Amino acid sequence: MLRGLQERGMTPMVTLHHFTDPLWFYEMDAWEREESVALFEKFVRKTVEALKEYCSIWCTINEPNVYALSGYVAGAFPVKRRGLKIAMQVQANMIRGHAAAYRAIHEIQPDARVGYALHYRPITPRRWWSPLDRLMRNIQSSGINMAFPSALSGGTMRSPLGSVQIPEAKGTQDFLGLNYYSVDTVKFDITNAKELFGKRYFPEDSDFSATKMIANIPQGIFDTIKWATQTYPNLPIYITENGVEDAEDTLRPRYIAQHIHQVWRAVNFNFPVKGYFHWSLVDNFEWERGWTQRFGLWGLDVETQKRIKRPSVDLYAEICKENGLSSEMVRKYCPEVFEKLFPV
């Protein structure tokens, strides 16, 4: 696959950990254990030695916050124990694993670019005038978004349960990968202890995806990039995931166009965005939700493996060829948002 990308003039980025663990690793309690750090470094060394001829951009860990919170807090991913304290312990070990991987990769391949992919979730209070809603916004944003960024920027992992010193993590990234999908609204809810007494939701009038898992809020990707530039001044940024589940491909064209437009807007602010990866080329098995959500530009017949072309394929191809988004593309593929993107 990497040779094929190179032959087609494409620059690959390889992600070394994307949620799945070997069964033997799971059975030894995975990232809960300190031994996970050395084991991950060993795996990274073997992988990078094998692939260094074909790749020099490495993402150590994809969405460590989702891995920890979806498993150890929400219980959506397979784990043996649950609790916020364990989730923070897991994130701390993942931070240590990332730092060890960063140094190992640079030892093997000095010119490599190494980072990780953060699922950044912008959160806005339902009522800005409400101190309780703002408090929930601050607590939830910190709990969801800030463990890895705080450790890599200053050597201290911050969490709702306190701080953990991880000095070896400071400065261990050559870029920041951002996965952005949508924006949550949060309100204070004294009955919802599981989510630290906050309730996250999308407003009823949102532009929803098929299962209402994603609301199309393009402004959020600009705000996410802006947050990254404030957290890590001058650090290169890659949008490592951005997309929407849409089997009928009716929302996806405008979602792509509106989000690419916001990335262009960010570049015009001189924010250091160096690349954009759409999620996903082909429908993927969506972890605990199986085949119920279709994120692909190309559809997939699970039984035959046949690829099914969706209109967004041609839109995205035109964006890539042009290295830009034109009014003609918007008029052709998603005329319903033309006046929003190109006002008279």
Contacts in CASP RR format, 6 or more apart in sequence:
PFRMAT RR
TARGET T0000
AUTHOR 0000-0000-0000
METHOD contacts of the structure
MODEL  1
MLRGLQERGMTPMVTLHHFTDPLWFYEMDAWEREESVALFEKFVRKTVEA
LKEYCSIWCTINEPNVYALSGYVAGAFPVKRRGLKIAMQVQANMIRGHAA
AYRAIHEIQPDARVGYALHYRPITPRRWWSPLDRLMRNIQSSGINMAFPS
ALSGGTMRSPLGSVQIPEAKGTQDFLGLNYYSVDTVKFDITNAKELFGKR
YFPEDSDFSATKMIANIPQGIFDTIKWATQTYPNLPIYITENGVEDAEDT
LRPRYIAQHIHQVWRAVNFNFPVKGYFHWSLVDNFEWERGWTQRFGLWGL
DVETQKRIKRPSVDLYAEICKENGLSSEMVRKYCPEVFEKLFPV
1 12 0 8 1.000
2 12 0 8 1.000
2 14 0 8 1.000
2 51 0 8 1.000
2 54 0 8 1.000
2 55 0 8 1.000
3 54 0 8 1.000
5 11 0 8 1.000
5 12 0 8 1.000
5 54 0 8 1.000
6 12 0 8 1.000
6 54 0 8 1.000
11 57 0 8 1.000
12 54 0 8 1.000
12 55 0 8 1.000
12 57 0 8 1.000
13 55 0 8 1.000
13 57 0 8 1.000
13 58 0 8 1.000
13 59 0 8 1.000
13 238 0 8 1.000
13 240 0 8 1.000
13 277 0 8 1.000
14 47 0 8 1.000
14 51 0 8 1.000
14 55 0 8 1.000
14 57 0 8 1.000
14 58 0 8 1.000
14 59 0 8 1.000
15 59 0 8 1.000
15 61 0 8 1.000
15 62 0 8 1.000
15 117 0 8 1.000
16 43 0 8 1.000
16 44 0 8 1.000
16 47 0 8 1.000
16 58 0 8 1.000
16 59 0 8 1.000
16 60 0 8 1.000
16 61 0 8 1.000
16 101 0 8 1.000
17 40 0 8 1.000
17 60 0 8 1.000
17 61 0 8 1.000
17 62 0 8 1.000
18 62 0 8 1.000
19 62 0 8 1.000
19 63 0 8 1.000
19 66 0 8 1.000
19 67 0 8 1.000
19 77 0 8 1.000
19 287 0 8 1.000
21 30 0 8 1.000
25 36 0 8 1.000
25 39 0 8 1.000
26 78 0 8 1.000
28 35 0 8 1.000
29 80 0 8 1.000
30 36 0 8 1.000
30 79 0 8 1.000
30 90 0 8 1.000
31 67 0 8 1.000
31 68 0 8 1.000
31 90 0 8 1.000
31 93 0 8 1.000
31 94 0 8 1.000
32 81 0 8 1.000
32 86 0 8 1.000
32 89 0 8 1.000
32 90 0 8 1.000
32 93 0 8 1.000
33 93 0 8 1.000
34 93 0 8 1.000
34 96 0 8 1.000
36 93 0 8 1.000
36 97 0 8 1.000
37 93 0 8 1.000
37 96 0 8 1.000
37 97 0 8 1.000
37 100 0 8 1.000
38 100 0 8 1.000
40 97 0 8 1.000
40 100 0 8 1.000
40 101 0 8 1.000
41 97 0 8 1.000
41 100 0 8 1.000
41 101 0 8 1.000
41 104 0 8 1.000
44 60 0 8 1.000
44 100 0 8 1.000
44 101 0 8 1.000
44 104 0 8 1.000
44 105 0 8 1.000
45 104 0 8 1.000
45 108 0 8 1.000
48 58 0 8 1.000
48 104 0 8 1.000
48 105 0 8 1.000
48 108 0 8 1.000
48 109 0 8 1.000
48 112 0 8 1.000
49 108 0 8 1.000
52 108 0 8 1.000
52 109 0 8 1.000
52 112 0 8 1.000
56 109 0 8 1.000
56 111 0 8 1.000
56 112 0 8 1.000
56 113 0 8 1.000
57 112 0 8 1.000
57 113 0 8 1.000
57 175 0 8 1.000
58 101 0 8 1.000
58 105 0 8 1.000
58 112 0 8 1.000
58 113 0 8 1.000
58 114 0 8 1.000
58 115 0 8 1.000
59 115 0 8 1.000
59 116 0 8 1.000
59 117 0 8 1.000
59 177 0 8 1.000
59 240 0 8 1.000
60 97 0 8 1.000
60 98 0 8 1.000
60 101 0 8 1.000
60 102 0 8 1.000
60 105 0 8 1.000
60 114 0 8 1.000
60 115 0 8 1.000
60 116 0 8 1.000
61 67 0 8 1.000
61 94 0 8 1.000
61 97 0 8 1.000
61 98 0 8 1.000
61 101 0 8 1.000
61 116 0 8 1.000
61 117 0 8 1.000
62 116 0 8 1.000
62 117 0 8 1.000
62 179 0 8 1.000
62 240 0 8 1.000
63 117 0 8 1.000
63 118 0 8 1.000
63 119 0 8 1.000
63 179 0 8 1.000
64 91 0 8 1.000
64 94 0 8 1.000
64 95 0 8 1.000
64 98 0 8 1.000
64 116 0 8 1.000
64 118 0 8 1.000
64 147 0 8 1.000
64 148 0 8 1.000
65 91 0 8 1.000
65 118 0 8 1.000
65 119 0 8 1.000
65 143 0 8 1.000
65 144 0 8 1.000
65 145 0 8 1.000
65 147 0 8 1.000
65 148 0 8 1.000
66 119 0 8 1.000
67 77 0 8 1.000
67 90 0 8 1.000
67 94 0 8 1.000
68 87 0 8 1.000
68 88 0 8 1.000
68 90 0 8 1.000
68 91 0 8 1.000
68 94 0 8 1.000
68 147 0 8 1.000
69 87 0 8 1.000
69 144 0 8 1.000
70 76 0 8 1.000
70 77 0 8 1.000
70 288 0 8 1.000
71 77 0 8 1.000
71 78 0 8 1.000
71 79 0 8 1.000
71 82 0 8 1.000
71 87 0 8 1.000
72 79 0 8 1.000
72 81 0 8 1.000
72 82 0 8 1.000
72 83 0 8 1.000
72 84 0 8 1.000
72 86 0 8 1.000
72 87 0 8 1.000
72 90 0 8 1.000
73 82 0 8 1.000
73 83 0 8 1.000
73 84 0 8 1.000
73 87 0 8 1.000
73 194 0 8 1.000
75 82 0 8 1.000
76 288 0 8 1.000
77 287 0 8 1.000
77 288 0 8 1.000
79 86 0 8 1.000
84 160 0 8 1.000
84 161 0 8 1.000
85 161 0 8 1.000
88 147 0 8 1.000
88 157 0 8 1.000
88 159 0 8 1.000
88 161 0 8 1.000
88 164 0 8 1.000
91 147 0 8 1.000
91 148 0 8 1.000
91 157 0 8 1.000
91 159 0 8 1.000
92 147 0 8 1.000
92 151 0 8 1.000
92 157 0 8 1.000
92 164 0 8 1.000
92 166 0 8 1.000
94 148 0 8 1.000
95 147 0 8 1.000
95 148 0 8 1.000
95 151 0 8 1.000
95 152 0 8 1.000
95 157 0 8 1.000
95 166 0 8 1.000
95 169 0 8 1.000
96 166 0 8 1.000
96 168 0 8 1.000
96 169 0 8 1.000
98 115 0 8 1.000
98 116 0 8 1.000
98 148 0 8 1.000
98 152 0 8 1.000
98 169 0 8 1.000
98 172 0 8 1.000
99 166 0 8 1.000
99 168 0 8 1.000
99 169 0 8 1.000
99 172 0 8 1.000
100 168 0 8 1.000
101 114 0 8 1.000
102 114 0 8 1.000
102 115 0 8 1.000
102 172 0 8 1.000
102 173 0 8 1.000
103 172 0 8 1.000
105 112 0 8 1.000
105 114 0 8 1.000
106 112 0 8 1.000
106 114 0 8 1.000
112 174 0 8 1.000
113 174 0 8 1.000
113 175 0 8 1.000
113 236 0 8 1.000
114 172 0 8 1.000
114 173 0 8 1.000
114 174 0 8 1.000
114 175 0 8 1.000
115 172 0 8 1.000
115 173 0 8 1.000
115 174 0 8 1.000
115 175 0 8 1.000
115 176 0 8 1.000
115 177 0 8 1.000
116 148 0 8 1.000
116 173 0 8 1.000
116 176 0 8 1.000
116 177 0 8 1.000
117 177 0 8 1.000
117 178 0 8 1.000
117 179 0 8 1.000
117 240 0 8 1.000
117 241 0 8 1.000
118 145 0 8 1.000
118 148 0 8 1.000
118 149 0 8 1.000
118 176 0 8 1.000
118 177 0 8 1.000
118 178 0 8 1.000
118 179 0 8 1.000
119 179 0 8 1.000
119 181 0 8 1.000
119 241 0 8 1.000
120 145 0 8 1.000
120 178 0 8 1.000
120 179 0 8 1.000
120 180 0 8 1.000
120 224 0 8 1.000
120 227 0 8 1.000
120 228 0 8 1.000
121 141 0 8 1.000
121 144 0 8 1.000
121 145 0 8 1.000
121 182 0 8 1.000
121 183 0 8 1.000
121 184 0 8 1.000
122 141 0 8 1.000
122 183 0 8 1.000
122 184 0 8 1.000
122 220 0 8 1.000
122 223 0 8 1.000
122 224 0 8 1.000
122 227 0 8 1.000
123 137 0 8 1.000
123 140 0 8 1.000
123 141 0 8 1.000
123 144 0 8 1.000
123 183 0 8 1.000
123 184 0 8 1.000
123 185 0 8 1.000
123 186 0 8 1.000
123 200 0 8 1.000
124 137 0 8 1.000
124 183 0 8 1.000
124 184 0 8 1.000
124 185 0 8 1.000
124 186 0 8 1.000
125 133 0 8 1.000
125 134 0 8 1.000
125 136 0 8 1.000
125 137 0 8 1.000
125 185 0 8 1.000
125 186 0 8 1.000
125 187 0 8 1.000
126 133 0 8 1.000
126 185 0 8 1.000
126 186 0 8 1.000
126 187 0 8 1.000
127 133 0 8 1.000
127 187 0 8 1.000
128 134 0 8 1.000
130 187 0 8 1.000
130 188 0 8 1.000
132 188 0 8 1.000
133 186 0 8 1.000
133 187 0 8 1.000
133 188 0 8 1.000
135 188 0 8 1.000
136 186 0 8 1.000
136 187 0 8 1.000
136 188 0 8 1.000
136 196 0 8 1.000
136 197 0 8 1.000
136 198 0 8 1.000
137 186 0 8 1.000
139 160 0 8 1.000
139 196 0 8 1.000
139 198 0 8 1.000
140 184 0 8 1.000
140 186 0 8 1.000
140 195 0 8 1.000
140 196 0 8 1.000
140 198 0 8 1.000
140 200 0 8 1.000
142 158 0 8 1.000
142 159 0 8 1.000
142 160 0 8 1.000
143 159 0 8 1.000
143 160 0 8 1.000
146 158 0 8 1.000
146 159 0 8 1.000
147 157 0 8 1.000
147 158 0 8 1.000
147 159 0 8 1.000
148 157 0 8 1.000
149 231 0 8 1.000
149 232 0 8 1.000
150 156 0 8 1.000
150 157 0 8 1.000
150 158 0 8 1.000
151 157 0 8 1.000
151 158 0 8 1.000
151 164 0 8 1.000
151 166 0 8 1.000
151 169 0 8 1.000
151 170 0 8 1.000
152 169 0 8 1.000
152 170 0 8 1.000
152 171 0 8 1.000
152 172 0 8 1.000
152 173 0 8 1.000
153 170 0 8 1.000
153 171 0 8 1.000
153 231 0 8 1.000
153 232 0 8 1.000
154 169 0 8 1.000
154 170 0 8 1.000
154 171 0 8 1.000
155 165 0 8 1.000
155 166 0 8 1.000
155 167 0 8 1.000
155 168 0 8 1.000
155 169 0 8 1.000
155 170 0 8 1.000
156 163 0 8 1.000
156 164 0 8 1.000
156 165 0 8 1.000
156 166 0 8 1.000
157 163 0 8 1.000
157 164 0 8 1.000
157 165 0 8 1.000
157 166 0 8 1.000
157 169 0 8 1.000
160 196 0 8 1.000
173 232 0 8 1.000
173 235 0 8 1.000
174 236 0 8 1.000
175 235 0 8 1.000
175 236 0 8 1.000
175 237 0 8 1.000
175 238 0 8 1.000
175 274 0 8 1.000
176 228 0 8 1.000
176 232 0 8 1.000
176 235 0 8 1.000
176 236 0 8 1.000
176 237 0 8 1.000
176 238 0 8 1.000
177 237 0 8 1.000
177 238 0 8 1.000
177 239 0 8 1.000
177 240 0 8 1.000
178 224 0 8 1.000
178 225 0 8 1.000
178 228 0 8 1.000
178 237 0 8 1.000
178 238 0 8 1.000
178 239 0 8 1.000
178 240 0 8 1.000
179 239 0 8 1.000
179 240 0 8 1.000
179 241 0 8 1.000
179 242 0 8 1.000
179 279 0 8 1.000
180 220 0 8 1.000
180 221 0 8 1.000
180 224 0 8 1.000
180 239 0 8 1.000
180 241 0 8 1.000
180 242 0 8 1.000
180 259 0 8 1.000
181 214 0 8 1.000
181 241 0 8 1.000
181 242 0 8 1.000
181 243 0 8 1.000
181 244 0 8 1.000
182 202 0 8 1.000
182 214 0 8 1.000
182 215 0 8 1.000
182 216 0 8 1.000
182 217 0 8 1.000
182 220 0 8 1.000
183 215 0 8 1.000
183 217 0 8 1.000
183 219 0 8 1.000
183 220 0 8 1.000
183 223 0 8 1.000
184 200 0 8 1.000
184 201 0 8 1.000
184 202 0 8 1.000
185 200 0 8 1.000
185 201 0 8 1.000
185 202 0 8 1.000
185 203 0 8 1.000
186 198 0 8 1.000
186 199 0 8 1.000
186 200 0 8 1.000
186 201 0 8 1.000
187 198 0 8 1.000
187 199 0 8 1.000
187 201 0 8 1.000
188 197 0 8 1.000
188 198 0 8 1.000
188 199 0 8 1.000
189 195 0 8 1.000
189 197 0 8 1.000
189 198 0 8 1.000
189 199 0 8 1.000
190 197 0 8 1.000
192 198 0 8 1.000
192 199 0 8 1.000
202 208 0 8 1.000
202 212 0 8 1.000
202 215 0 8 1.000
203 215 0 8 1.000
206 215 0 8 1.000
206 216 0 8 1.000
206 217 0 8 1.000
207 215 0 8 1.000
207 216 0 8 1.000
207 217 0 8 1.000
207 251 0 8 1.000
208 214 0 8 1.000
208 215 0 8 1.000
208 216 0 8 1.000
208 251 0 8 1.000
209 215 0 8 1.000
209 216 0 8 1.000
209 244 0 8 1.000
209 245 0 8 1.000
209 246 0 8 1.000
209 251 0 8 1.000
210 245 0 8 1.000
210 246 0 8 1.000
210 247 0 8 1.000
210 248 0 8 1.000
210 251 0 8 1.000
210 293 0 8 1.000
211 245 0 8 1.000
211 292 0 8 1.000
211 293 0 8 1.000
213 245 0 8 1.000
213 293 0 8 1.000
214 243 0 8 1.000
214 244 0 8 1.000
214 245 0 8 1.000
216 244 0 8 1.000
216 251 0 8 1.000
216 254 0 8 1.000
216 255 0 8 1.000
216 258 0 8 1.000
218 255 0 8 1.000
218 258 0 8 1.000
218 259 0 8 1.000
218 261 0 8 1.000
218 262 0 8 1.000
219 262 0 8 1.000
220 262 0 8 1.000
221 239 0 8 1.000
221 242 0 8 1.000
221 259 0 8 1.000
221 262 0 8 1.000
221 263 0 8 1.000
221 266 0 8 1.000
222 262 0 8 1.000
222 263 0 8 1.000
222 265 0 8 1.000
222 266 0 8 1.000
225 237 0 8 1.000
225 239 0 8 1.000
225 263 0 8 1.000
225 266 0 8 1.000
225 271 0 8 1.000
225 273 0 8 1.000
226 266 0 8 1.000
226 269 0 8 1.000
226 271 0 8 1.000
228 235 0 8 1.000
228 237 0 8 1.000
228 271 0 8 1.000
229 235 0 8 1.000
229 237 0 8 1.000
229 271 0 8 1.000
229 272 0 8 1.000
234 272 0 8 1.000
235 272 0 8 1.000
236 272 0 8 1.000
236 274 0 8 1.000
237 271 0 8 1.000
237 272 0 8 1.000
237 273 0 8 1.000
237 274 0 8 1.000
237 275 0 8 1.000
238 273 0 8 1.000
238 274 0 8 1.000
238 275 0 8 1.000
238 276 0 8 1.000
238 277 0 8 1.000
239 263 0 8 1.000
239 273 0 8 1.000
239 275 0 8 1.000
239 276 0 8 1.000
239 277 0 8 1.000
240 277 0 8 1.000
241 277 0 8 1.000
241 279 0 8 1.000
242 259 0 8 1.000
242 276 0 8 1.000
242 277 0 8 1.000
242 278 0 8 1.000
242 279 0 8 1.000
243 252 0 8 1.000
243 255 0 8 1.000
243 256 0 8 1.000
243 259 0 8 1.000
243 278 0 8 1.000
243 279 0 8 1.000
243 280 0 8 1.000
243 295 0 8 1.000
244 251 0 8 1.000
244 252 0 8 1.000
244 255 0 8 1.000
244 295 0 8 1.000
245 286 0 8 1.000
245 293 0 8 1.000
245 294 0 8 1.000
245 295 0 8 1.000
246 252 0 8 1.000
246 255 0 8 1.000
246 294 0 8 1.000
246 295 0 8 1.000
247 294 0 8 1.000
247 299 0 8 1.000
249 310 0 8 1.000
249 311 0 8 1.000
249 312 0 8 1.000
252 297 0 8 1.000
252 310 0 8 1.000
252 312 0 8 1.000
253 311 0 8 1.000
253 312 0 8 1.000
253 315 0 8 1.000
253 333 0 8 1.000
253 334 0 8 1.000
254 334 0 8 1.000
254 336 0 8 1.000
254 337 0 8 1.000
256 278 0 8 1.000
256 312 0 8 1.000
256 315 0 8 1.000
256 316 0 8 1.000
256 319 0 8 1.000
257 315 0 8 1.000
257 325 0 8 1.000
257 329 0 8 1.000
257 330 0 8 1.000
257 333 0 8 1.000
257 334 0 8 1.000
257 337 0 8 1.000
257 341 0 8 1.000
258 337 0 8 1.000
258 340 0 8 1.000
258 341 0 8 1.000
260 276 0 8 1.000
260 319 0 8 1.000
260 324 0 8 1.000
260 325 0 8 1.000
261 325 0 8 1.000
261 341 0 8 1.000
263 273 0 8 1.000
263 276 0 8 1.000
264 324 0 8 1.000
264 325 0 8 1.000
266 273 0 8 1.000
267 273 0 8 1.000
278 297 0 8 1.000
278 316 0 8 1.000
279 295 0 8 1.000
279 296 0 8 1.000
280 295 0 8 1.000
280 296 0 8 1.000
280 297 0 8 1.000
281 296 0 8 1.000
281 297 0 8 1.000
281 298 0 8 1.000
282 296 0 8 1.000
282 297 0 8 1.000
282 298 0 8 1.000
282 299 0 8 1.000
282 300 0 8 1.000
282 307 0 8 1.000
283 291 0 8 1.000
283 294 0 8 1.000
283 295 0 8 1.000
283 296 0 8 1.000
283 298 0 8 1.000
283 299 0 8 1.000
283 300 0 8 1.000
284 295 0 8 1.000
284 296 0 8 1.000
285 291 0 8 1.000
286 292 0 8 1.000
286 293 0 8 1.000
286 295 0 8 1.000
291 302 0 8 1.000
294 300 0 8 1.000
296 310 0 8 1.000
297 310 0 8 1.000
297 312 0 8 1.000
297 313 0 8 1.000
297 316 0 8 1.000
298 307 0 8 1.000
298 308 0 8 1.000
298 309 0 8 1.000
298 310 0 8 1.000
298 313 0 8 1.000
299 307 0 8 1.000
299 308 0 8 1.000
299 309 0 8 1.000
299 310 0 8 1.000
300 306 0 8 1.000
300 307 0 8 1.000
300 308 0 8 1.000
301 307 0 8 1.000
301 308 0 8 1.000
311 333 0 8 1.000
312 333 0 8 1.000
314 333 0 8 1.000
315 329 0 8 1.000
315 332 0 8 1.000
315 333 0 8 1.000
315 334 0 8 1.000
318 326 0 8 1.000
318 329 0 8 1.000
319 325 0 8 1.000
319 329 0 8 1.000
322 329 0 8 1.000
325 341 0 8 1.000
327 338 0 8 1.000
327 341 0 8 1.000
327 342 0 8 1.000
330 337 0 8 1.000
330 338 0 8 1.000
330 341 0 8 1.000
330 342 0 8 1.000
331 338 0 8 1.000
END
